[in-house]
Amino acid sequence: MEQTVKGMSLDRSTDLKKYNLYINGEWVEPAGHEYFPSYNPATGEAWCEVAKGTAEDVDKAVQAAHHAFLHSDWASMTFTERGRLVYRLGELIAENIEELARYESIDNGKLIREMRGQLRYLPEFFYYYAGLADKIHGHTLPIDKQDMFTFTSREPLGVVAAITPWNSPLYLTTLKLAPALTAGNTIVIKPSEMTSASLLELVKLVEKAGFPPGVVNVVTGFGMPAGNTLTAHPLVRKVAFTGGAESARHVVRNTAENFAQLSLELGGKSPNIIFEDADLDNAVMGIIAGIFGASGQSCVAGSRALLHADIYDQVIEKLIDRISRIRIGDPLHDDSEMGPLATPAQLKRVEEFVSLGLAEGGKILYGGKRPEHLQNGWYFEPTIFEYADQTSRLTQEEIFGPVLSVIPFRDEAEAIALANDTEYALAAGIWTSNVAKAHRVAKEVRAGIVWVNTYRSISPMAPIGGSGLSGYGREGGCEAIYEYTQSKTVWINLSQESMPDPFIMR
Ligand code: TXE
């Protein structure tokens, strides 16, 4: 069976495309000479092979990044020059969107048209940060000491380790790569073992843009040993991690050992709150985009719809009317509206949650199984579970699939209480035509991002991140620059008088 990625023939049965590691500006074989297959979620078949990075490879990559940070042209470049390189990378991505989108779609099963949309927007992140490059400044302090001139500056941290997941590989890498480079750091990226290809293709553009060797390195492979060695490496000064809570706990322990800085983005159980005065057609589109977009594999998935009792039946009817018409199918087809899950493990997880939901007394209003006509890939129907309260695991735990829980509420206070009744705090949607209510609820809801009458909007200018089980730290926006720099305070004594004897108290 043959599949084509713009200009390249991929004959899966014989000759899989093989990807090496990218270390110090060179494509190198892994020290253990081992490779592992990457699978196409739409067919369940292997389509490329990826280098299995070892601890030795990770060490090489970190050493290269450390050297580049201290001694390469990168180290002596002005911020403006670095910004130009970041901008150039954005331009090159813009020129290669179709190809990168196809790699993402084949590797993680997301719709080609969604990936095109996401990747068309990706260069904006590079342009935004490139523009910030020479505006990273400190302050002159009105210091309370005579004859002292005191100022702060912001400096890069050193080697950054980026650990990325499989759900939006290039977008989630960009949130780390663009600000880390803009701030003058060097980086080692460990992409998900499930979806490494699109990043390795993007790295070819990093090369083309002219970044000095060692500034950007990619070590592919598994959490153990590659991710673990990278996050435990003593030369790594900052780890930016997006993934699951279990892996994150390992990463927290590793960075604690070396006191490396850390930001964690771990997903959520985000509520979409629909008040009785909302535009219900818009709200229904928001719920669907929130949970069935990307087949629910999004950190900000709106997996709980909290519906005011007065409009409960109406919303359910509208929801089912639209989702029963969702075209599930091959993500590479332009008319498909929902693709497969990215991995068999994720499909199994969704199936297990559905069984659990039924055992817990949840009622399925729609879906709940694999689509009959698509048994080869890792597809699952859009699914709605109805619950009277939020005590079940299905309403409390992140599923990361197309499974929505709907729960009724009677007033604003109850809506806020339900919204906050979770250990996660990443995102929330509020649907109302009452401005005062929108502000009140936005203030009370525990979440790092609140969308009012919209859902899943993103922008390079807008920070993303959460608290509690959703992690800590922020990506995106100017704030991200602070995550990749540290402040230095410089005191200059302007006095012409001699230093006083330190043992004579003034
Ligand atoms: O993620 P993992 P998994 C959630 C979602 C999903 C669950 C598990 O609920 O069902 O997590 O997903 C690397 N040291 N999210 O198991 O394993 C790993 O190689 C260092 C939410 O697929 O956490 C990969 O590169 N790194 C989320 C990355 O961590 C380690 C996105 C993420 O994989 C490691 C993905 C270790 N010990 C899952 N172990 C979001 N926030 O969007 C693994 N890794």
Boltz pocket constraint, residues with backbone or C-beta under 6 A from the ligand:
constraints:
  - pocket:
      binder: B
      contacts: [[A, 163], [A, 164], [A, 165], [A, 166], [A, 167], [A, 190], [A, 191], [A, 192], [A, 193], [A, 221], [A, 222], [A, 223], [A, 224], [A, 226], [A, 227], [A, 228], [A, 231], [A, 242], [A, 243], [A, 244], [A, 245], [A, 246], [A, 247], [A, 248], [A, 250], [A, 251], [A, 265], [A, 266], [A, 267], [A, 297], [A, 298], [A, 299], [A, 349], [A, 398], [A, 399], [A, 400]]
      max_distance: 6.0
